[in-house]
Amino acid sequence: MYQLTINSLSEQEFLNQYWQKKPLLIKQGFRDFEDPLDANELAGLAMEESIESRIITNQNNDWQAHHGPFEDFELLTEQHSTLLVQAVDHWHPDAAQMLEPFRFIPNWRIDDLMISYSTPGGGVGPHLDQYDVFIIQGEGKRHWRVGMPDSNLKQFAQNKSLLQVEQFPAVIDCILEPGDILYIPPGCPHEGYAVENAINYSVGFRAPNQQDLLSSFADYVIDKEAGSTRYSDPLLETRESKGLLSTTEATEVKQLLSALLKDDSLFKSWLGQTTSEPKHEMDLMPPEDLYTTEQVAQLIDDSDEIFERLGGTRAIYQSTDNEIILSVNGQNFLLPKTDLAVVKLLTDDVSVTAEQIKSSKNSLKFTQSFTTLLNEGIWFC
């Protein structure tokens, strides 16, 4: 549905020259672009309790942030206001298609599709993001300035939920028109203001920090009741100072912790679960009559069914010596390596046919796993 053209660059050339290095203006990255939704549909999503949304206003340089859901849109004035809705790919199938051209970046790194609607002068002010983002211009025009990372730039809070940065020299200063795309690496200051009523689509990427990872891993170890090995010191010797915790003892403690990370099975199971967990709610609609494993096997074997993947689904896999770990929305499924071709189809494509996955019809583990995914509404006929 959407074909991405990165100027005259191949995807690998873009990764080599720009990814996490410097910003890039991509003129007509999406040719003949048509918006998958309009401002009214976006506003309708912002009225839903389960969908995260904000309205940012900047009247007379007085920045205010208001959190949804919204019952009305009086705050969305004719000028200097912006409506932002997170994870629209979880709720709007046509909008979710906009993520597909960017999947030359691995699935686990892609986060969600945020969509904004701004009236003239509307924006969120100059700010920094700690993750990569592609910003696609839809309806209207928007003026953007983007700078290079500068550790001396001062950040400040306009209010509790709006962090901005001081003014910066721009290396890109342009007006985006429908189909234009702006790539902004982490740490690059940027600001964009609508020239006229404008819709923008932001493809964001995950970049967990060490605190996030350690906290998640610790929770997983506790949940799995792993890490029960205790510290021991059978070769303990007397020492001159009773208060000394020796370098040798510190090293032993570090190795005790490292042993958990070196447990490949534990580590990969945790990694698959944590990187496939959605950050936002999903529009799950399980079937009224749940499938049995036998029904699913029959469905795969002798039908022309097409199985669609729910928008926002995070599907990744890892290979170990003995099996495949398929991780879908925070769940792990252990499958034989003979199912690798089918697992690739499920993680790489948004839809598959029964014929394509028929090679695994006799794999009980695959059929059981796919039955679970169908019954949860993550895949559907």
N, C-alpha and C positions, 0 to 999 in steps of 0.2 A: 504493500500500500504506500509506503514511504521509501524513497530511494535517496540515500545519502551520497552527496558528492562533496569531497573535501578539497575544494579548489582543484588543483591539478595533482594532488597528492594521493598515493595509495594509502590504505589504512595503516600499513606498517611504516610508511614514510612519515605519516602523521605521528605515530607513536614514537618514532625515533627522534623527530625534530621538535615536537611540541608538547607531547603528553608529560605533564608535571614539570614542564620547563618554561614555557612562555605562552601567553594568550594568542589566540588566532581568530581573525574575522573570516568567516566562511560565507562568501557571497552566494546566494541562491543554493545553499546546501540542500534544500528541498525545493526543487523546481515546481512551478504551478501549484504552490501550496494551498491547501484548503483546510480551514479549521475543522477539527472533529466535533467541536461543540461551540456554543455561543455564550455570551455573558449571562443570559437568563438561565441556561442549563447549569453554568458554574455557580450561580447564586442559589439554585435549587439544591445543589450538593452542600453548600455552606449552611443550609438550614437543618441538615441531618445531624443528630446527636453523635453518631459514631464517626463522623468525618471531621478532621482537624482543619480549622479555618481561622483566618484573621482578617481584620480590616485595619490598614495603616493610613492615618491621615497626617498631613503636614501643612496645615493652614498657618500662614504667617510664621513659618519655621517653628511652629509648635507641634512637635512630633508626638502622636498618640497611637497606641496599639490596643485594639479591641479583639477579644477572642470569641469565636462562635461556640455553639451554633447561633445563627441569627434568625430572629423572627421577622425583621424587616431590614431595609437597607438605607435608612435615613443617613447613616454615617458615610455611605458611598456617594459623596457629593459630586457635582458636575466638574469639579477641579480638585487636584491635590489629594486624591484618595486612591487606595489600592485594595482590592480583595484578593487574598491568597488562599488557595485550597491545596492541602497536601494529599499525596498518594491517590491522585485521581485515577491512576491506572488500576487501582483496586476496585473501582466502581463504574468505570466507563470503558467498555470494551474497545470502542473506536479510538479513544485517546490512548489506551494502552498500546496500540499498534505503533505509536511514536517511539517507543523504547527499542523496538526490534532492530532498526538500523545501527544502533549503538552497541550491539552485542558482540562486536569485535573486541570489546572490553568484557572480561569474563563475567558470567552471571552473578557470582557472589559479590562482585564489586558494585554492581548497579543497585541503587537504592530505590528511588521512586520518581514519579512524575508530578512535579508541583506546577500548578497553573495559576497565573495571576491575571486580573483584569484591572487596568488603571485608567483613570480619567486624566486629562491633560495636566501635566505637572506632578502626577502621582508617581510614587516610588517608595523605596524603603531607606533611601539615603546611602551615603558612602559606607561601605562595610567590607569585612573580610570573611571568607569562608575557609574552613580547614579541609575542604574536599573539592574534587574536580566537579565542574558543572558545564553542561552545554545549554545555552539559552537560545531557544528557537522563537523567532518573531512570527506571530500570527497576524490577525487583523490589526490594522493601524501601523503606527511608527513609534519607535522609542529611541531616545538619544542615550548612548552609552559612552562612558569613559572607563578605561581599564589601565591600571598601573602594574608595575613589577613589584615583587615582594620587597619590603623595606622594614627591617626590625625596629627602626626608629619611629615609625608611625605610631601615634598614640591613639588608643581606643578609649571610648567613653560610652556610658549608658545614657541614652536619651530618656529611657524609662526602664522598668524592670525587665521588659522583654524585647528591647530594641537596642542592640549594641551597634555603634557606628565607629567610624575612624575619621581622623582629620583629613583635610584635603591633601591630594597627592598629585604628582606629575603623571600625565597619561601617555601611554605608548599606543593606545587605540582610542580614538575619539571619532565616533561615527553614529549615523542614524540607521537603525535596522529597519528593513522593510520586509513584508511577508515572504517567508522562505529563507531569509538570512539567518545565520547561526553564529553565535559567539561562543568560543571555548575559553574557559577561565580556569587556570590551574589553582591549586590550594595556595592561600596566602597572598593572592594578587588583589589589591584593593580595587573595588569597582562600584559604580553607581549608574543607575539608569532611570530616566524620567520619561513618561509618555509625552509624545508630541501631540498626539490625538488619542482618542479612545483606543486602547491597545490591549491585545491578549498576548501573553508570553508563556512559553512552556519551558520548564527547567528540568533537565535530566540530571539528577544528582547521583553521587557515588559514595559508597561507604568507605570510611577510613578509620577503623577503630584504633583508639590509642592504647597504650600499655595498661592503663588503669582499667579500661573497659574489658580488655582481654583477660587480665589477671582476675578481676572480679567474677567474670563469667566462668572462667575455668574453675575457680574455687567453689562456686555454687554447684557446678557440675560434679566435681569430685565428692562434695557432700551428698548430693542427690543419689549418686551411684554407690555411696558408702565405700569409696575407694580411699587410698592414702592412709591405711591403718598402721603402716610400719612405724614403729617408734624409734626414737633416738636411742642409741646404745653406745657404751664406751667400755668394753671388756678389758682394754689395755690401759685403763686410767692409771696415772701416776701422781704422786704427791707433788705439790708445787710450792714455791716460796710465798706467793701471794694468793690468799684465798679468794680475792675478788676478781682475779684474772679469768676472762673468757678467752681462751687461746685462739690463735689463728687456725690451728688444726681443728679445734672444735667448731669454729665458724664455718670452716670448709666442709666439715661433716654435715652440718645442718643444711648448707647450700646443696650438697649432693643428695640429701634426703628429699629436698624439694625438687631437684632436677630429675630425680628418678621418676617422678610422676609425669613430667613432660616427655621423658624418654620412652614412656610406655606408649608405643605407637598405636595400639588399639584404642586405648583410653583417649589419647590426644586427638586422633582422627574422628572418633565418634563425637567428642565435644566440638571439634572444629566444624564438622558438618552441621551439627545441631545449631550452633550459635550463629554461623554465617548464613543459614537458611531461614532464620526466624524473621518474620515480617515485623516491622516496627509499628505498623498501623493495622487497624481492623480490616477484615476482608468481607466481601459480599458473598458469603458462603450460602449456598442453597442445596443442601443434601437432598437426594431423591426421596420422594414419599415412601416408595417401596424399596428397601435396601436390597442390593444385589447379594447373591450368594457367590461363593468362589466358582461353583459349577456353572452358574449363569454367565459369569464373566468369561470363563473359558469358552463357553459356547458362543458368546457374543463375538469374541476374537476370532473364533474358528470359521464361522460360516455367515458372516454379515458384511455389509458394505458400510458399516458405521464409521463415522469420523469422530474422534475423541478430541474435544477442545480443552485447553488448559485455562483455568480461571485467571483473569487479569490480576497482576500483582503477585502471582505465585513465584516463590523462590525455589528453584530446583537445581541442585548441583550434585556432583558425584565425585568420589575419590576411589582410587584403585589401591588395594593392598595385595599382598602376596597370594592371598587365598580367596578374596571375595571383592565385591563392589559395594561401597557404602553409598546408597542413594539417599540424599537428604532433601526433604521437601517441607518447607514451612515449619522447621524446627523438629521434624520427625526423621529418624533414621530407619532405613530399610536395608537389611543385609541380603545381598543377592549373589548367586554364583557368577563367576566371571564369564560364563557362557551367555549371560544376559547383557553383556556390555553394549552390543549394537543397539538393542532396544532401549537401554538406559540413555544412551546418547540421543536417541530420537526424542525421548520424553523431556530431556533437559535442554536440548538445542532448538526444538520446534514448538510452536504454540498449538499445533494440531498434528495428529497422526491418524492414519487409517488403520482399521483392523488388519488389513492385509500387511501393512508395514511391521506390525508387532506380532504377527502370527508365528514367527520363529520361536517365540517364547511361550507358546500356548501350553507346552508340556512341562514348563518350569513351575512347580507348585509355589515356590517362594515368590516368583514374579506375579503369578495370578493372585495370590493372597494379598500382596502389597498393592497391586493395581485395584483390587476390589476395595480395599480400605480407602484409597484415594478417590475412587468413584463415589463411595458411600459418604465421604466427607464433602463432596461437591467441588473438590480441587480439580478433578477432570470430570467432564460430563459429555454425554452423547449429544 
